[in-house]
């Protein structure tokens, strides 16, 4: 029989009090389960060049997807009806849209592989560990490089580049090259060609 450790310091939170009954998922449970099934089966089995099928499925489930959008088969969307992606943007492999709140992606954006856009968190000062949600807004021309984390409530200004493996917890201004954890702007982005 396994022995469960008993620590001297008591937890500040009581997860038995956690209550997300006020959280609005936007669709009934059966609909959400059906979406998750479609995404688990159809998305990963669709060849890379069947991008139109993936965009069509996302639109069918309520996402607002512009023209010329490319979405890789291993991208994941928690609630597509809370996602909008403008024209000519690219979503890479293994990108996660944890869209329990709105996620808006501008035009000509690149969200590179393994990046995680997270619209939810928890109140660390609340004994019940209350749910916090806030939208993410990625303005036109942004490149989020590989394996980045973008937290809830963040806006990334137009034409900003976020370097690989950065963690973005606060808004970033437009036309900057930024990186780090926490992510900070380092210099202005210039286009030479």
Secondary structure, DSSP 8 states (H G I E B T S, - for coil): -------SS--S--GGG---TT---SS-HHHHHHHHHHIIIIIHHS-TT-HHHHHHHHHHTT-EE-TT-EE-TT-EES-GGGEEE-TT-EE-TT-EEE-SS-EEE-TT-EE-TT-EEE-EEE-TT-TT--EEE--EEE-TT-EE-TT-EE-TT-EE-TT-EE-TT-EE-S-B-TTEEEEEBTEEEEEE-----
